[in-house]
Amino acid sequence: MRTAYALAVQLIDGRNWHLSTRFLGPPRLLHALSETGYADAAYRLLLQNSYPSWGDQISKGATTMWECWDGIRPDGGFQNKAMTSFNHYGYGSIGEWMYQNIVGIRPMAPGFRRFVVKPVPGSEVRSANARFRSGYGTIAVRWKGSDQEELFVSIPVNTSAEIWVPDKGRTVQSDGANFVRTEPGYSVYEAGSGDYHFSIH
């Protein structure tokens, strides 16, 4: 499977790190890259700012994702007046990838009664701060540092979380979460409702 994604990365590289898919690709491609060891490629696509890219739309004033990469032409006119949506999930799905990978919030039980926090480091992103409104309350995750030296997690009442701290073989200090095991590149902790701080040295 990794070989197939290695080929996909080569194809993306051949297009100077731009997407060449329509709606079927973006909701799945970045997740697949991250889950098969190519997180850096996913981040490069996310951070691209020339056409066609999310950054290019943002540079033109977009606050939602458009149906067409070039929904607004350089002259300010519409790409196609008969077929132009400026709030289209196919490309807006990047938001799901961002909170599931940059800050790593994913459900483990309905309503996020139990969830995992597993940030996936990559590229030149040096900090992240997110709040997710679950059925049980707000989940907050914040990390900072070039190698994610600090991680903060807020867990709502009546919920629990499995927290994967990116350690890269370093020492992790926690202020109350219970260490349960190690995984490649991570120290894994269990925690109930409350606020937690992890520092990595």
N, C-alpha and C positions, 0 to 999 in steps of 0.2 A: 504493500500500500504506500509506503514512504517513497518508493521509486516513482509511482504515479504522481505524487505531489512534487517530487523533485523535478519532474518534467513540467508540471504546471508552473513552478517557480521559474524555470528556464524560459517558458513562453511569456510570462509576465515581464521578466527581465528584458526579453527581446522587444517588448513594447515600452521600454523605458519606464517600467514600474507604473503603468496605467492599466486600469480595467478595460476589458474589451467585451464585456458581457452586457446583456440586458437585464430584465428583472429576475430571472431565475438564478443568476450567479451570486450577486451580492449577499442575499440572506444566508448563503451556505459557504461561500468560498473562504472568507476570513476565519470562520469557525474551524473549517477543515484544515486550513494552514496552521492555526494555533495548536490544534489537537494532534498534529502529526510532526511537530518539531520545527515548524517554520513560522514561529511567531514574528520574527524580524521582518519577514516578507509581508505579513499581514499589517504590521505597523507601517511599513513603507507605503503600502497602498492607502492606508488611513491618512497619512501625513502628506501625501502628494498634493500639490496645490496648483498644478497646471492642468489644462483640459485634456481628457475628461477625468474629473475627480470631485470628491466632496469639497476639498479645499477651494477648487475653482468656483463652485457654486457659492460658497461662503464669501469669496472675494467679490462676488457680484451682488452681495446683499442678501443672500438666501438665509432664512431662519427655519425653513423646512426643506425637505429634499424634493427635487423636481422629478417629473416623469421622464424628461429627456435631459441628458447631461448638458446639452446646449439649449435649455428651455428659453433663455434670453440670449440673443445674439450680441456680438460686440457692439452693434449700433444701437442696442437697447430695445430692439423689436423682438416679438415672439418668434421662436423657431417654427412653430406651426400653430396658427390660431385655432384650428379645428381640433387639435389634439395636444393640449398643454395643461397638465395638472402641476400645481406647485406644492403638493403635499401627497407624496406617493410612497407607500410603504416599501416597495421593492428596493429603493435606495436608502430610505430612512431606517431600514433594518440595521444599519451600522450602529445605531444606538444600543440595540440588544448586545451586539458584539462588544461594545465599549464597556457596559457595566458587567458583562459576564467574564471579560478578560482583563481589561485594564485594572479594575478594582476587584474583579473575581467573584461577584455575587451570583450564586446559582441556587435554585430550590432543591431541597432533598425530600420535602414533604409538602402536601397541598397547602397553599396560602403562605408558604415560607415559614410554617411552624418550626421546621428545622431546615437549615440551609448551610451551604458551604461558602466560605470566603477563600478564594484561591487566585490571587493576582498573578497574571502571566507577564513577566517583565519583557521589555523589548524596545529596541530603537533608542531614540533620544528623549523619550518621555521621562521626565525627572520627578514628577509628582502627580498625584491624582487625588480628587476629593469628590465623593459621590454620596447621595442620599437616595434610598429606594423605599417607596411607600408600599409596604406589604400589607396583607390582610390583618396582621397582628401589630403593626406599627412601623416606624421608620427604622430601616437598617442603614447605618452610616459606616463608610469605610474611607480612610484617608491614609496615604502613604507618601513618603518624601525621601529624597536622596537619590544619587546617581545609581546606586545598587539597592534601593529600597531599604535604607538603614533603619527606618522607623515605620511602623504600621499601627494604625489606630482603628479599632472596630467597636461599634456600638450595636448591641443586640437587644431587641425589644423584649418586653415582659412576656412571659409564657412561651418563649421560644428558646432554641438552642442552636449552636453553630459548631461546625468543624472548620477550624481556621488553619489554612496552609500558609506558613510564613516562608517566603523565599529566602533561603539562607546561604546557598552556594557553598555549603560546607563550613560556614561560620557559626559562631556562638549566638544563640538567641536568649534574650532575657525577657521574661513575661511578668506582669504584675497581677497574676491571679488565674489565668487560664491553665488547664491541666494538660501537660504534655502526654501524648499517647503513642507516637511513633515517628519514624523518619521515612520519607519518601525521596526519590532522587531530586535533589535541588530544594527540598522543603523540610521543615520541621512542622509536624501536625499537632494541633491542640484541640481540646474540647472546651466549650464554655457555655454557660447559661446566660440569662439576661444580665446586662450590665455593660460597662465601658472597659475596654482593655487596650493596653499599650504594649507593643513589642519593640524591642530595640535589637539590632543585629550588629555584631562586632566581628 
